[in-house]
Amino acid sequence: MFNEILFRLRSLFRRSTVENELDDELQFHIEQQVEKHVRAGLTRDEALRQTRLQFGSLGQVKEDCRESRGVTFLETSIQDVHYALRQLSKTPAFTTTVLLTLALGIGANAAIFTLMNAVLDKNLPVINPAALVRLGDFNDCCVGTHILDNGSISYFSTDTYEQLRKNTSEFEDLAAMQAGFSGRPVTARRDGTQELARSVFAEFVSGNYFRTFGLQPQAGRLFVDEDDVPGAPMVAVIGYEAWQHNYAGDASVVGSTFLVNTKPVTIIGIAPQGFFGDRLLPNQPELYLPIETMPVLANAPYVHDPDQQWLYIIGRVKPGTSLALLQDKMNTLLRRIYEARGGFTSEADKIFLSKIHAGLTPGGAGIQVMQEWFGSQLHLLMWVACLVLLIACANIANLLLVRGMGRRAEMSLRTALGAARGRIVRQLLTESLVLSGLGGTAGLAVSYVGTRMLLMLALPGATNVPIDAHPSVPVLAFAIGLSLLTGILFGVAPAWIAAQTKPADALRAGSRTTATGVSLLQRGLVVLQVGLSLVLLVGAALFLQSLTRLENTDLKLSAKNRYIVHINPQTAGYLQTQLEPLYRTMEERFHAVPGVTKVGITSYTPMEDNNNGWDVQVQGQPILNVEASRLRVNADYFESVGTHVVMGRGIDMRDTVTAPDVAVVNQAFVRKLFKPGENPIGRRFGFAGTDSSGDWEIVGIVEDTAYTNVRRKDHPMFFIPLMQRESSAKYPIEKDDSLYAGAIVIETDRPMEEMEALTRKTLAGINPNLTVIQFQTFEAQIADQFTQERMISRLTMLFGVLALLLATIGLYGVTAYSVARRAPEIGIRMALGAERGEVIAMIMRGAMVQTVLGLAIGIPVALLCVRFIKSQLYEITNADATVMIGTIVILAVAACIAAIIPARRAASINPVQALRME
């Protein structure tokens, strides 16, 4: 009978009335199948649903017929898409599960790619960034004489910049910019208004700065060379975002006068929209000022000191310039400049002089600060997200395999009616690509939310970050490409297997379902998911362990009820000779605030990632090449931060300007510069290699505390009184900008929510220009140092949990499908006397074998991967037993939960009903 039906259906393909007659024939065949299912014990609705799942849509069979008559590839592709959408709409649970899985997997990858594209691959918004070249290959900050041991230089003195600019005709323009502007904000307010003075970021740049970048003003004009010469009128350019945010785009800002560090400066123009400066930072410069205004505005003594490096340099090379030849020329010039300054007399010095160089690096992205901050973390997260997507693809492939087994009858019938296997594979691949396309579209929405979340985690509290979370053209291309790749990745194997069904399958009233149920490929996919999940969970556990160690490190500090107030008296117009009475007034005014117990004043505070390092030498001892950090502190300082004196005394009220020069050192200083057991109290030390090696007498030793970050161990430090200057100093006090304090540490006897308002009021009462640069609790400042570690830990944990969930769902799906396929076999076993416990054990055993195989693969891979991430971990070099056992237990528990549900269902099968299915 079925042979006759097939013959008649094939003949119908050759007739013009094929579609109507084909409907009749297939409908007749469907009705016959429904009756057989009803006789097997199903209701009519269930029988009809089962039959339609077996034979699919009548429309698709007709579309196969059209292809056999020469319908174009485009037409059949459109038909395939329509059919795929109809098929997916019939299984909303399956479609929703797949789309949600894809949206999370693709969205996570797209979010991280968005940040990678916006941070690592972002060029400056300037004309032809490819022609820009930077002198130097690392970031250093902010003022100093630092040359790496290999002779590399990346920031320069004003004198070096001017000589390089004068002697390198290969550059159309060579611009200089302040290396550490973010650490030296200025105080600014618009003159003639009621506006309060604000602490703002301002960058000192060369007169050709904007011209080098090829920029045009949004309004007014930009700098010219004549603005950057001694004695020129003091002018400034305001950033576009600051103009919009603070002055609502008021055109009258151009030409107005601002008081910058209490000095009048004329605003001559607005920087172009979208320009965020020469480097990507959480906060952009609000003002750009010529370099030659810095001595007046900032009272900076190093601007024209040939030995003080403080400028980055970026140039625009002329077309056709050989960078290799330019590199050699620059290095030769640098060596001549340094040789002319003297000091390279010994053979070792001459060898070092021959190594001095500045590497030429691409300058289109500017000074790559954030790139160095987040580069390794973003690459790590990208790999993690890719592993999650691979697990998601394995999960979806399993779902498609299960779905494909349910459509075997449909595929068999289509093959019997003349459809080629390639045609069936193409149709099923189209369904996979439609799924991945829809998932990729949803993933873009997830990526937008994810990018914003990543920015909040990476840069908490930052405003006006020049990173757009909206999908850009590269992100869209990435998402589309990733969607196509995933569609092919999880669709090929199920499509190929489904296309292997034989036409004879369509002639059977039913197939015996006592098969083993699950293919080797399906089990292999589950094993892969388990193994990858273990890798991700181990990684997440290690980053969590690293973060926990960092946060629980004993910093030898007391942060409770402490507040950090960052200030800069220099920007308020104070001269060095006015600082002593200012600091005394600060102490008196803050002590008068109810609840305040200690008022520490210092150059900088612990855990703010600041440092002022000098090579030091103990008097009467050889130079040991030891660098120590110097802080100026007042009498209350040590108690205000919770640092304890372990020998001698601390800085106190007797250490005035006219008193003998004294210093307190930390324990690391003693370990590095004195022999074990040697008493350092009373010994003298100073700067190495100078006649100041006996400037300070050691009067006390304090315990080691963390200052720059927790990872910097065994770091020598010395503390001197706020206003004492070394007796050997050869420069006048007016040029000693180290006397300016950078922070106040306030300790209170209780938590005081109003402390910030009281602080601002107290400082304004001393001087309205004495602004607060930043106010934080000490606890918040310490926590800020772990921001990147916290971000990585949270995201890897999130991805690890997602991977675990996907693996659990995958194991559950395969086990449940196996139970459904083996229902008759299980029924027979139970009819022959098998106990419920035996059935449960049998199902659980199969699931746990897959889990154990996954663990066997995942454990060595996880141990191997640790070596690639250990540089980002704190005091962790391998995965210890606690981490491995913990992750294995978590996976085992998840596998048991995934397997026990279908196992209990299997044990509840009614043998009579199971046998009827035969």
Disulfide bonds with the S-S distance in Angstrom:
Cys141-Cys142 1.79
